[in-house]
Amino acid sequence: MGRTPVSMAPLRRALEAEGYEVLSFRYSSYCCSIAEIGEQLRTELAKTVGPQHTQVHFVGHSLGNIVIRYVLTRDTLPPRVGKVVMLAPPNQGAHAANTFAPVVGWLLRPVVELGVDSMSTVRRMPRVQNVPIGVIAARDDHTVKLPETHLAEESAHLVVAGGHSFIMSRR
């Protein structure tokens, strides 16, 4: 939220070094809701994914994971969905969002959708079906607490040293 694709560049380079073709999806958290960003991603995937792609995996950080969940819970899925790796996801909402929404919610629109109350967008999303999801949480994350990262349908949950903002740069 409020970041650029540069923050994911180390992870993109590492994935490319392993032979993956990477689409680094750029979105603005200043203008749009989670659904609007999700629709932008769906459009980008429709333009990018071709018959040469045998599987499409997703890796996201923080809000990006919620956008991925949005995409994977629509009626029409992207073709050949593989696995999802979530880095520091606010899957249960985040108390930090509740704290900051009154202050920056007018600027960062999705922050108001990431609250911990039962009616928040993130808490009302349907479950992702038939897609393996791994969650990697940061032990010292002061933005998204460990219990807030869990997802009922997660296949695995791992805790690593570090904090929220730079978890994608860790080996």
N, C-alpha and C positions, 0 to 999 in steps of 0.2 A: 504494500500500500504506500503510495507516494514515492515509489522507487522506479528505476529504469531497468531495461534488460541488461545493463552493465552489471548489475548485482548478481545476475545468474551466469555471467560470462565464464567464470572459472569452472562451473559445473558443465556448461555447454562444451567447453574445450575438452574436459575430461571425457565426456560421453563421445564426442567426435573422435578422440584418440582411441577409443574402444571400438570404433567402426560404426557408430550410430549416426544416422542423418538426423539433424536436430532442427526443429522449427522453434525458434525462440519467439513466443507470442508476446507482443507488446500491447499493453492496454493502459488506459488512464483510470485511475481510481478517483480522479477529481470530477469526472463528469457523469459517471454511470453507476447504475445499480448492479448487483451480482447478476441478475437475469440479463441485463443489457450487455455486460461484458461476456457472459456465457454465450449469448447469441453471436457476438463478434467472433468468439473462438470457433463456434460451429461453422460460421461462414468461412473462416480462414482454413479450417480443416477440409471443408468441402472443396476448396480451391487447390489445396496442397496435396492431399493424400491421393495417390494414384495406384494403378494396378501393380506397380513395381514394389509397393510397400506391403510386406507380408504381415506385419503387425505394427500397430501404433500404440506405443507406451506413453504414459504421461508422468512427468515429474513436476511437482509444484512446490512453491514455498508460501506459507501463510495463506493470505487471501486467494492466491492462485489455486490452492487445493479446493477451495469452496467453489471456485469457478469450474474446476474439473468435475467436481461432484454434480454441479448443475448440468453440465454437458452430458454426463453419463446417466442422468436420470430422466432425460427427455425421451419421447416416443421413438425418435429415430437416432440411433447411435452412430458415431463415426464408424467407418468400416474397419474390421479386423482389430478391435480393441484388444490390447495385450494386458499389461500390468500397470499399476499406478504406484508411484512412490511419493509419499507426502512428507514434506519437511516442515516441521513446526506448524501443523494445521490447527486452526481454531474450530475443530469439528463439533465441539459442544458449546461454541461461542467462547468469548473471552471476557473475563471481568475487566480487563484493560479497555475493551471496547465500551463497556458500560460507563467507565470513568471518563473516557475521552469523547464519546459521542456528543454530549452537550456542548463541548468546547469546539471540536473540529468537524462535527457531523455535517455542517453546512458546506465544508470544503472537501472532505473525503467521504463521499456519499455512502460507500459500502460499510463504513464503520458502524453506522446505526443498525445494520442488518446482522452484525456479528455479536450481539449481546447474548448474555446467558439466560435470559428469560425464555420461557417455553414458547412464546409467540414470535421470537426472532426468526428471520429468514433461515439462518443456518440450522436452527433447531427443528424447523418444520420441513426440511428437505426430505424427500423420499430416500429410501436406502438404495445404494448402488447394488445392482444384481449381477452375479456371475462374472465379476472382475476381481482378481486378486489385488488386494490393497495392503501395502506395507507403510507403516507410519514410523518416521524417525523424529523423535522429540529431543529437545535440548535440555539437559539437566538444569542449567542455570537460566532458563528462559523466564524473564520477568514480564513478557508480553502475553504469551500463551502458556499457562501452567500445564504441567504434565497431565493431570486428569482431563483437561480441556482438549487434549489432542486425540483421545481415543475415539474410535468409531466402532459401532456394533459389528459391522461387517469386515473389520480389518482382519487380514490374514496373519499379520505379524506386527509387533510393536517393539521398537528398539529405542533406548535412551543413550545419547552420547553426551560427552562433555561439551560445554559451550553455551552460547546464548542464542537468542532468536534471530538477530539481524544478520549474522554471518554463518549460520549453520550450513548454508549451501557452499561455503568455501572450505569446509573441513574435509579431510581425506576420508 
